[in-house]
Amino acid sequence: MRKNRLILTTIIVMMLLAPACIFAINLDAGGTFYNSTGFVSDGIEDQDLEQLNTLTLRLEAYTEAESGANGTFTAQGRYEYTDERSFLIDAEILRLKGTFPGAMGETSIVEASAGRFFFSDPTGMILTHTADGASFQLMYPKVRLMAEGGYTGLIINPSSDIRMTRIDLSESDLEIEDNFYGPKRAFGQFGLSFPELWWLNSLSLFTLAQFDMRDEDEGAVMNTQYLGIQTERSYGKNLYQDLFLILQAGQLKTPDLEDRVGYGLLLGLRLRYLKEDFFGSRFEFRAIGAPPDISTDDLSDKIPFGVLGFVPMNQPDLGEAVSPSLSGLGLFDLNYSFRPFYNSKSETAAGIQPVIGAKGYLRTYSVKVDWIDTDPDSDSLYLGTEINAALVWRIFSDLGIDIKGAYFLPSSTISEDMDAIWALRFNLSVSF
């Protein structure tokens, strides 16, 4: 009982005196400069040189109680310059985090966070985004519980990738005065994971629900719910498998049309083969599949819903030259990387890592996709092939560069007039 009172007192003191803690114990500060210079073609006409420069500054304060409980306050801000926008200042992280060993049993660890920080679902396919909210984790050796929630409506628009509906997309137009902040969406997530369960390395069960906080008079309002399972398994010392399945339900309400209920599905598989003693070789294969947005009203009057297609809160990065959306997507991805000087005594030489890969894009039904130009009369499922290569070099621990190139060749059965899409980027990262 005394221990629990001490933990509760520590939490209250940290919440009330967080600013004082910043200056009291174990301060750490640093930053990162990042530059990305790229040439990109969109298949219609060549684009001008793209430029992105980012300066990130980070301040962290750490304090620890005699009980072993500890607290961390993190503040991180970003200044950004692009060829489209010369000035952007954003607060990326403002988080107070507490860790409490033994708070709910001798083998337990409790972690609680509040403020602005990064949220993600276990697969990274629904949500990978900054938000304002809170997170709670209770960890035991055999089971872990996670509950968290957040709000995205206070993230400034250039930093917001929450785009689920056409209204969300229209709000990305910064020339409109009311579009300073991103889409107003609230979400909650709950998960259970079991390390070393049966023959699996881990099993995770999770659910996430997001709510559109707009007034229905403003336009289309979409609420969605997700239920997922993810497993991880190893075969020997070198082969690792990840498998996930996500079911989605969605409700779309529009002012002038009938409300619509829809469902979506996403299935994914990843295989990794690691052969570190052979020049640090890493092979990776990934496959993803989801049905598209198809109305079933014309199939049967007894079906009161349609196939909504899988709609995440923000689209994950799946391509280099193109940016495919998950709804109706089939993806096969194969990559190989190695370190030719893996056994070198020089850490600089050992940090050189070439990467080669290829992706095949399909649509899971012959419907129009919105991320490339498709022939409406074509019923072909194959969309095209993307070939990519990169040279990643961690020169020092605080200095790294990479050169990435990608070439997307559209299928001739999809579009006869569309040219190849390519991208070439040079990235530099310096930490201090």
C-alpha positions in Angstrom: 0.0 0.0 0.0 2.8 2.4 0.9 4.5 1.6 -2.4 1.3 2.4 -4.4 0.9 5.7 -2.5 4.5 6.6 -3.4 3.8 5.8 -7.1 0.6 7.9 -7.1 2.4 10.8 -5.4 5.2 10.6 -8.0 2.7 10.8 -10.9 1.0 13.8 -9.4 4.2 15.7 -8.7 5.4 15.0 -12.3 2.2 16.3 -13.8 2.1 19.5 -11.7 5.8 20.3 -11.7 6.9 19.1 -15.1 8.4 22.5 -16.1 10.5 22.5 -13.0 11.7 19.0 -13.7 13.1 20.2 -17.0 15.7 22.3 -15.3 16.3 20.0 -12.3 17.8 16.6 -13.3 19.5 15.0 -16.3 19.0 17.5 -19.1 19.8 16.3 -22.7 19.5 18.4 -25.8 20.3 17.8 -29.5 19.0 18.0 -33.0 19.1 16.8 -36.5 19.5 18.5 -39.9 17.9 16.6 -42.8 18.1 17.5 -46.5 16.3 15.7 -49.3 16.9 16.8 -53.0 14.9 15.0 -55.6 13.9 14.8 -59.3 10.5 13.3 -59.8 8.4 12.6 -62.9 4.7 12.1 -62.6 4.2 10.3 -66.0 2.7 13.4 -67.6 5.5 16.0 -67.5 8.8 16.2 -65.6 8.7 18.1 -62.4 11.1 20.7 -61.2 13.8 20.0 -58.7 12.2 19.1 -55.3 13.9 20.4 -52.1 13.2 19.7 -48.5 15.3 21.0 -45.6 14.4 20.2 -42.0 16.0 21.3 -38.7 14.8 19.4 -35.7 15.7 20.5 -32.1 15.0 18.2 -29.1 15.1 18.8 -25.4 14.7 15.9 -22.9 14.7 15.9 -19.1 14.8 12.7 -17.0 14.2 12.2 -13.3 14.0 9.1 -11.2 12.5 8.3 -7.8 14.0 6.1 -5.1 11.3 3.5 -5.9 12.6 3.0 -9.4 9.9 5.0 -11.0 11.1 7.5 -13.5 9.7 10.3 -15.6 10.8 11.9 -18.9 9.7 15.2 -20.4 10.4 15.5 -24.2 10.0 18.6 -26.3 10.8 18.5 -30.0 10.2 21.2 -32.6 10.8 21.4 -36.4 11.7 24.1 -38.8 11.0 23.1 -42.4 11.8 24.7 -45.8 10.6 23.3 -49.1 10.5 24.6 -52.7 6.7 25.2 -52.2 6.9 26.7 -48.7 9.8 28.7 -47.2 8.6 28.7 -43.6 7.1 26.2 -41.3 7.6 25.8 -37.5 5.9 23.0 -35.8 5.8 21.3 -32.4 6.3 17.6 -33.1 6.6 16.2 -29.6 5.5 17.6 -26.2 5.3 14.5 -24.1 5.4 13.6 -20.4 6.1 9.9 -19.9 6.3 7.9 -16.6 7.6 4.4 -16.1 6.7 2.5 -12.9 8.2 -0.9 -12.3 6.2 -3.1 -9.9 3.2 -0.8 -9.9 0.7 -3.7 -10.4 2.7 -6.7 -9.2 6.4 -7.6 -8.8 6.8 -8.5 -12.5 4.8 -5.6 -13.9 5.9 -2.4 -15.6 3.5 0.4 -16.2 4.1 3.1 -18.8 1.9 6.2 -19.1 2.3 9.1 -21.5 0.4 12.3 -22.2 0.8 15.1 -24.6 1.7 15.2 -28.3 3.6 12.3 -29.6 3.6 9.5 -32.3 0.8 6.9 -32.4 0.8 3.7 -34.4 -1.2 0.5 -34.6 0.8 -2.8 -34.4 0.9 -3.3 -38.2 1.5 0.4 -39.2 -1.2 0.0 -41.8 -4.0 2.0 -40.1 -2.4 4.8 -38.3 1.2 6.1 -38.1 0.9 9.7 -37.2 1.4 12.4 -34.5 -1.6 13.3 -32.4 -2.5 14.9 -29.1 -3.6 12.3 -26.5 -2.6 9.8 -23.9 -1.2 6.2 -23.8 -1.2 3.5 -21.1 0.7 0.2 -21.2 0.8 -2.6 -18.6 3.5 -5.2 -19.3 4.0 -8.6 -17.7 6.4 -11.3 -19.0 3.6 -13.2 -20.6 1.1 -10.6 -21.6 1.0 -6.9 -22.4 -2.0 -4.5 -22.5 -2.2 -1.2 -24.3 -4.9 1.5 -24.3 -4.5 4.9 -25.9 -6.4 7.7 -27.6 -5.8 10.9 -29.4 -7.1 13.8 -31.5 -5.6 15.0 -34.8 -7.5 18.3 -35.2 -4.7 20.4 -33.6 -2.0 19.2 -36.0 -1.2 22.0 -38.5 -2.1 21.0 -42.1 1.3 20.7 -43.7 2.2 18.2 -41.0 -1.1 16.3 -41.2 -1.5 13.2 -43.4 -5.0 12.3 -42.2 -6.9 12.0 -45.5 -9.8 9.6 -45.4 -12.5 11.4 -47.4 -12.7 14.0 -50.2 -13.4 16.6 -47.5 -10.1 15.7 -45.8 -8.3 16.1 -49.2 -10.0 19.5 -49.8 -8.8 20.7 -46.4 -5.2 20.2 -47.5 -5.5 23.4 -49.7 -3.6 25.9 -47.6 -4.8 28.8 -49.7 -8.2 28.5 -47.9 -8.0 30.5 -44.6 -9.9 27.9 -42.5 -7.5 25.1 -43.4 -4.8 25.9 -40.9 -5.3 22.7 -39.0 -5.7 19.1 -40.3 -8.9 17.0 -40.2 -10.7 16.8 -36.9 -10.7 13.1 -36.0 -10.6 11.4 -32.6 -9.5 7.8 -32.1 -9.1 5.2 -29.5 -7.0 2.0 -29.6 -6.9 -1.1 -27.3 -4.6 -4.1 -27.7 -3.4 -7.3 -26.1 -0.1 -9.0 -27.0 1.3 -12.3 -25.9 5.1 -12.9 -26.3 6.2 -16.5 -26.8 2.8 -18.0 -27.1 2.7 -21.6 -28.3 4.9 -21.9 -31.4 4.7 -18.1 -32.1 7.2 -15.5 -31.1 4.2 -13.2 -30.5 0.5 -12.8 -31.0 -1.2 -9.4 -31.0 -4.9 -8.6 -30.9 -6.1 -5.1 -31.3 -9.0 -2.8 -32.1 -9.0 0.8 -33.2 -12.0 3.2 -33.8 -11.9 6.7 -35.3 -14.6 9.3 -35.2 -15.1 12.2 -37.6 -15.7 15.2 -35.4 -17.2 17.4 -38.2 -20.8 18.5 -38.3 -22.7 16.5 -40.9 -23.8 19.8 -42.5 -20.2 20.4 -43.5 -20.1 17.4 -45.8 -19.4 13.7 -45.8 -18.7 12.3 -42.3 -16.9 8.9 -42.0 -16.5 6.8 -38.9 -14.5 3.6 -39.1 -13.7 0.7 -36.8 -10.9 -1.9 -37.2 -10.3 -5.3 -35.6 -6.9 -6.9 -36.2 -4.6 -9.8 -35.4 -0.9 -10.0 -36.0 1.5 -13.0 -35.5 5.3 -13.2 -35.6 7.1 -16.5 -36.0 10.7 -17.6 -36.5 11.9 -20.6 -38.4 15.4 -21.5 -37.1 17.9 -18.6 -36.7 17.5 -16.9 -40.0 13.9 -16.9 -41.3 11.2 -14.7 -39.7 7.5 -14.4 -40.7 4.9 -11.7 -39.9 1.3 -12.2 -40.8 -1.7 -9.8 -40.2 -5.4 -9.6 -40.9 -7.5 -6.5 -40.4 -11.3 -6.3 -40.7 -12.8 -2.8 -41.1 -16.4 -1.5 -40.7 -17.3 2.0 -41.8 -20.2 4.4 -41.8 -20.4 7.2 -44.4 -23.0 9.9 -43.8 -23.6 12.6 -46.4 -26.1 15.5 -46.2 -27.9 14.8 -49.5 -27.5 11.1 -49.9 -28.5 8.0 -48.0 -26.2 6.8 -45.3 -23.9 4.0 -46.3 -22.5 1.1 -44.3 -19.5 -0.6 -45.7 -16.8 -3.2 -44.9 -13.2 -3.6 -45.8 -10.4 -6.2 -45.4 -6.6 -6.1 -45.4 -4.3 -9.1 -45.4 -0.5 -8.9 -45.2 2.5 -11.2 -45.1 6.2 -10.5 -44.7 9.1 -12.9 -44.8 12.6 -11.9 -43.8 15.7 -14.0 -44.2 18.8 -12.7 -42.4 22.2 -14.0 -43.2 24.6 -11.7 -41.3 27.6 -13.9 -41.8 27.3 -13.5 -45.6 28.1 -9.8 -46.0 25.2 -8.8 -43.7 22.7 -10.0 -46.2 19.0 -9.4 -45.7 16.2 -10.7 -48.0 12.7 -9.5 -47.6 9.4 -10.4 -49.3 6.1 -8.7 -48.6 2.6 -9.3 -50.0 -0.5 -7.1 -49.3 -4.0 -7.5 -50.5 -7.3 -5.6 -50.0 -10.7 -5.5 -51.8 -11.7 -2.3 -53.5 -14.7 0.0 -53.0 -17.5 -1.9 -54.8 -21.2 -1.3 -54.3 -23.2 -4.5 -53.9 -26.6 -2.9 -54.3 -26.9 -4.3 -57.8 -26.0 -7.8 -56.7 -28.9 -8.4 -54.3 -31.5 -6.4 -52.6 -31.0 -8.4 -49.5 -27.4 -7.1 -49.0 -27.8 -3.8 -46.9 -24.2 -2.8 -47.3 -21.3 -2.4 -49.7 -17.6 -3.2 -49.8 -16.1 0.1 -48.6 -12.6 -0.8 -49.5 -9.8 -0.6 -46.8 -9.5 3.1 -45.7 -6.8 3.8 -43.2 -6.5 7.0 -41.2 -3.4 7.8 -43.1 -1.9 6.0 -46.1 1.4 4.1 -45.4 4.4 4.7 -47.7 4.3 1.7 -50.0 6.2 3.0 -53.1 9.1 5.1 -54.1 8.1 6.5 -57.5 4.3 6.2 -56.9 2.1 6.5 -53.8 -0.5 3.8 -54.0 -3.6 3.8 -51.8 -4.6 0.6 -50.0 -8.1 0.3 -51.2 -8.3 -2.3 -54.0 -4.5 -2.8 -53.9 -2.5 -6.0 -54.4 1.2 -5.6 -53.8 4.2 -7.9 -54.1 7.5 -6.5 -52.9 11.0 -8.2 -52.9 14.1 -6.5 -51.5 17.8 -7.5 -51.0 20.4 -5.5 -49.1 24.0 -6.4 -48.1 27.1 -4.7 -46.6 30.1 -5.5 -48.8 32.5 -4.4 -46.1 30.6 -6.1 -43.2 33.8 -7.6 -41.7 35.9 -4.4 -42.1 37.6 -3.0 -39.1 36.6 0.4 -40.3 33.1 1.3 -39.1 32.8 3.8 -41.9 33.4 1.2 -44.5 31.2 -1.3 -42.7 28.3 1.2 -42.9 28.0 1.0 -46.7 24.8 -0.8 -47.6 23.5 -1.2 -51.2 19.8 -2.1 -51.7 18.0 -3.5 -54.7 14.3 -4.4 -55.1 11.2 -4.7 -57.2 7.5 -4.2 -56.6 4.5 -5.5 -58.5 1.2 -3.5 -58.2 -2.2 -5.0 -59.0 -5.8 -4.0 -58.4 -8.0 -6.7 -56.8 -10.9 -5.8 -59.1 -11.2 -3.9 -62.4 -12.2 -0.6 -60.9 -10.5 2.8 -61.5 -7.6 3.7 -59.2 -6.9 7.3 -58.3 -3.1 7.2 -57.9 -2.2 6.5 -61.6 -4.0 7.2 -64.9 -5.9 4.1 -65.9 -8.0 3.3 -69.0 -11.6 3.0 -67.9 -12.2 0.4 -70.6 -9.4 -1.9 -69.4 -10.3 -4.8 -67.2 -6.7 -5.9 -66.6 -5.7 -6.4 -63.0 -2.0 -5.8 -63.3 -1.0 -2.1 -62.9 2.7 -2.0 -63.3 6.2 -2.7 -61.9 8.5 -0.6 -59.9 12.2 -1.2 -59.8 14.2 0.5 -57.1 17.8 0.7 -56.0 19.6 2.6 -53.2 23.0 3.2 -51.6 22.7 3.8 -47.9 25.9 4.8 -46.0 26.1 5.5 -42.3 29.4 7.3 -42.4 29.5 8.0 -38.7 27.0 7.5 -35.9 25.8 11.1 -36.4 26.2 11.4 -40.2 24.4 9.4 -42.9 23.6 9.7 -46.6 21.6 7.7 -49.0 20.8 7.9 -52.8 17.6 6.3 -53.9 16.2 5.7 -57.3 12.9 4.2 -58.5 11.4 3.5 -61.9 7.7 2.7 -62.3 6.7 1.1 -65.6 2.9 1.0 -66.1 1.3 -2.0 -67.7 0.4 -1.3 -71.4 -3.0 -3.0 -70.8 -3.9 -0.3 -68.2 -2.8 2.8 -70.0 -1.3 3.1 -73.5 -0.5 6.8 -73.2 1.0 6.9 -69.7 4.8 7.4 -69.6 7.1 5.8 -67.0 7.2 7.4 -63.6 10.6 7.8 -62.0 12.2 9.4 -58.9 15.8 10.1 -57.9 16.5 11.4 -54.4 19.6 12.3 -52.4 19.2 12.5 -48.6 21.6 13.7 -46.0 21.1 13.4 -42.2 23.4 15.1 -39.6 22.8 14.7 -35.8 24.3 16.9 -33.1 
